[in-house]
């Protein structure tokens, strides 16, 4: 495979393709981090969070639970559960998506934490053979498998929310220290893309049972990423988990050690000579956020490369057997599957380019034009998007329909909107996906 020319980011030192490096030498991830997180007012954010929690405490005062926390047994979901219960006084139901790949370490930690915090814990089961068939069908066309886990989480959260009438769904996903999605130059509905990939080999009655799009379109869930409001500082998190909750920290340096095949994500990139993915695993994220030194970053990155380059042979063999592929497939240069036929093309945004030439047209008007241009494509997929407000370079939008409550809307839809805003309007606008309270 031909090796792509790459350039090191001046800030996080990870190498990226030229298109991901801006004029100042920073990668798009560092650039976005500086805009959105470096000067975030967490004091005001916590006030907003307190108001949200107060609303749902009052709404569900006569019910057993007032929120649901997505719980994997890893550090972030465990800390999110701790904050909801012990710091904010919520009555959470901990819910785990049965992805078929949970490790004994994660299951043990979940039992310990649920008992320690005295919270109920729900793991709805899935048919293991059907789930494996989905993994295999998806992996053989994409060389990816983490997306199936998203489906199991969404399915579990939606089922629990409906059963207990609890619209507030809390995750421990931390965008501030996550590097897993570049600024995207396209958008797609994840569930529609999943169907397009597996429908030729998997019966509809199997794959449709993992879809929650229609439920989200009808039910007003409030999906809240807790670390949008609470600063994510690893040393503080570990101090609570290890000293107060008896959390087993043996695997704390592994971002996804709750998954049986957690090392394979890095190994799949390693065999394709793509070390950019190591930014996903933690070191670059912590460096750009100022949580570690450059020396510590170099040490952590070296450890990651060694670990992925020398992946445990037993895990590799189990992985190949589970996904029914041979080792040569892992280094195969895959054609990208068609996710969805776009309505929008480059010339769709010509009206914005022309309008921007007029000095009397404001950025707010340009943003409104942009939202109206992309709206038909979002509506086609069962969702909708609207402009809430634009003030002091801060754009607030609202997703509704099937996009509301979607587990990856902030990764896909918001990153796509960031790309369009930076390309056609301004490079210094902060974008926020607002979430309405469910009455």
Residue pairs with C-beta under 8 A, 6 or more apart in sequence:
1 272
1 273
1 331
1 333
3 273
4 17
5 17
5 18
6 15
6 16
6 17
6 18
6 276
7 15
7 16
7 17
7 18
7 21
8 14
8 15
8 16
9 15
9 16
9 21
9 25
9 26
9 27
9 29
9 30
10 24
10 25
10 26
11 25
11 26
11 27
11 30
11 288
12 27
12 29
12 30
12 279
12 284
12 287
12 288
13 284
13 287
13 294
13 297
14 27
14 275
14 276
14 278
14 279
14 284
15 275
15 276
16 27
16 28
16 276
17 276
20 27
20 28
20 29
20 182
21 27
21 28
22 28
22 31
24 31
26 34
28 182
28 183
29 179
29 182
29 279
29 284
29 288
30 288
32 183
32 418
33 176
33 288
33 289
35 428
35 430
36 175
36 176
36 430
37 175
37 176
37 289
40 176
40 231
42 229
42 230
42 231
45 228
45 229
45 230
46 229
46 230
48 229
49 88
49 226
49 229
49 230
50 88
52 168
52 222
52 224
52 437
53 67
53 84
53 88
53 89
53 90
55 437
56 66
56 67
56 90
56 167
56 168
56 222
56 437
56 438
57 66
57 89
57 90
57 91
59 66
59 438
59 439
60 66
60 91
60 165
60 166
63 164
63 165
63 166
64 91
64 93
64 164
65 91
65 92
65 93
65 120
65 164
65 166
66 90
66 91
66 92
66 166
66 168
67 84
67 90
67 91
67 92
67 93
67 166
67 168
67 169
67 170
68 92
68 93
68 94
68 95
68 157
68 160
68 161
68 164
68 166
68 168
68 169
68 170
69 77
69 80
69 81
69 84
69 92
69 93
69 94
69 95
69 170
69 171
69 172
70 77
70 80
70 95
70 96
70 97
70 153
70 157
70 169
70 170
70 171
70 172
71 77
71 78
71 81
71 94
71 95
71 96
71 110
71 113
71 114
71 121
72 96
72 97
72 102
72 106
72 110
72 258
73 96
73 102
73 105
73 106
73 107
73 108
73 109
73 110
73 113
73 258
74 106
74 109
74 172
74 255
74 256
74 257
74 258
75 234
75 237
75 238
75 241
75 247
75 252
76 172
76 173
76 174
76 227
76 232
76 237
77 171
77 172
78 109
78 113
78 172
78 241
78 245
78 247
79 172
79 237
79 240
79 241
80 170
80 171
80 172
80 226
80 227
81 92
81 94
81 113
81 117
81 119
81 172
82 113
82 117
82 240
82 241
82 244
82 245
83 226
83 230
84 90
84 92
84 170
84 226
85 91
85 92
85 117
85 119
86 117
92 119
92 170
93 119
93 120
93 121
93 122
93 160
93 164
93 166
94 110
94 114
94 119
94 120
94 121
94 122
95 121
95 122
95 123
95 124
95 156
95 157
95 160
96 102
96 110
96 121
96 122
96 123
96 156
97 149
97 152
97 153
97 154
97 155
97 156
97 157
98 123
98 124
98 125
98 126
98 131
98 152
98 156
99 131
99 148
99 149
99 152
99 153
99 259
100 126
100 128
100 131
100 132
100 135
100 152
101 149
101 259
101 260
101 261
102 258
102 259
102 260
103 257
103 258
103 259
103 260
103 262
105 248
105 250
105 251
105 257
105 258
106 257
106 258
106 259
108 248
109 247
109 248
110 121
111 121
112 245
112 246
112 247
112 248
113 245
113 247
114 120
114 121
116 245
116 246
117 245
122 156
122 160
123 156
124 155
124 156
124 159
124 160
126 152
126 155
130 206
130 209
131 148
131 152
132 322
133 202
133 206
134 148
134 151
134 198
134 202
134 206
134 207
134 210
135 145
135 148
135 322
135 323
136 323
136 324
137 197
137 198
137 201
137 202
138 144
138 145
138 147
138 148
138 194
138 197
138 198
139 145
139 323
139 325
140 323
140 324
140 325
140 329
141 197
141 198
141 334
141 337
142 197
142 334
142 337
143 268
143 329
143 330
143 332
143 334
145 261
145 323
146 265
147 190
147 194
148 210
149 259
150 190
150 407
150 408
151 191
151 194
151 210
151 211
152 210
153 407
154 212
154 406
154 407
155 209
155 210
155 212
157 169
157 407
158 212
158 215
158 216
158 219
158 221
158 405
160 166
161 167
161 169
161 219
161 221
162 215
162 219
167 219
167 220
167 221
167 222
167 438
168 222
168 224
168 438
169 221
169 222
169 223
169 224
169 405
170 224
170 225
170 226
171 223
171 224
171 225
171 226
171 407
172 225
172 226
172 227
173 225
173 227
174 225
174 227
174 232
175 225
175 227
175 228
175 410
176 227
176 231
176 232
176 285
176 289
177 232
177 234
177 282
177 285
177 286
177 289
177 291
178 280
178 285
179 279
179 280
179 284
179 285
180 280
180 411
181 411
181 412
181 415
182 415
183 415
183 418
183 419
183 422
184 412
184 415
184 416
184 419
185 416
185 419
186 342
186 416
187 374
187 377
187 378
187 412
187 413
187 416
188 339
188 340
188 381
188 412
189 213
189 340
189 381
189 382
189 383
189 402
190 406
190 407
190 408
190 412
191 211
191 212
191 213
191 402
192 213
192 339
192 340
192 381
193 337
193 339
193 340
194 207
194 210
194 211
195 207
195 211
196 337
196 338
196 339
196 340
197 337
198 207
199 207
213 382
213 402
214 382
214 402
216 401
216 402
216 403
216 404
216 405
216 406
217 382
217 383
217 401
217 402
219 405
220 404
220 405
220 436
220 438
221 404
221 405
221 438
222 405
222 435
222 436
222 437
222 438
223 404
223 405
223 406
223 407
223 409
223 435
224 435
225 410
233 291
234 286
234 291
235 291
238 249
238 252
241 247
241 249
242 249
251 257
253 282
253 300
253 303
254 262
254 263
255 262
255 280
255 281
255 282
256 262
256 265
260 315
260 318
261 315
261 318
261 319
261 322
263 307
263 308
263 311
263 312
263 315
264 311
264 315
264 316
264 319
265 277
265 280
266 277
266 278
266 281
266 304
266 307
266 308
266 311
267 308
267 309
267 311
267 316
267 330
268 330
269 275
269 276
269 277
269 278
269 308
270 305
270 308
270 309
270 311
271 330
271 331
272 331
272 333
275 305
278 284
278 301
278 304
278 305
278 308
279 285
281 304
282 300
282 304
283 292
283 297
283 300
283 301
283 304
284 297
284 301
286 292
286 297
286 300
287 294
287 297
292 300
316 327
320 326
320 327
340 381
342 377
343 376
343 377
343 380
344 373
344 374
344 377
348 373
349 370
349 373
349 420
349 424
351 369
351 373
352 366
352 369
352 370
352 373
352 424
352 425
353 424
355 361
355 365
355 366
355 369
356 366
356 424
356 425
363 390
363 425
363 426
363 429
364 390
366 424
366 425
367 387
367 390
367 395
367 421
367 425
367 429
368 387
370 420
370 421
370 424
370 425
371 385
371 386
371 387
371 397
374 385
374 417
374 420
375 384
375 385
378 384
378 385
378 399
378 403
378 413
379 401
381 402
381 403
382 401
382 402
382 403
383 399
383 400
383 401
383 402
383 403
383 404
383 406
384 399
384 400
384 401
384 403
385 397
385 398
385 399
385 400
385 403
385 413
386 397
386 398
386 400
387 395
387 396
387 397
387 398
388 396
388 397
388 398
388 434
389 395
389 396
390 396
393 426
393 428
393 429
393 430
394 429
394 430
394 432
395 421
395 429
395 430
395 431
395 432
396 432
396 434
397 417
397 431
397 432
397 433
397 434
398 433
398 434
398 436
399 406
399 409
399 413
399 433
403 409
403 413
404 435
406 413
409 433
410 433
413 433
414 431
414 433
417 431
418 431
421 429
421 431
422 429
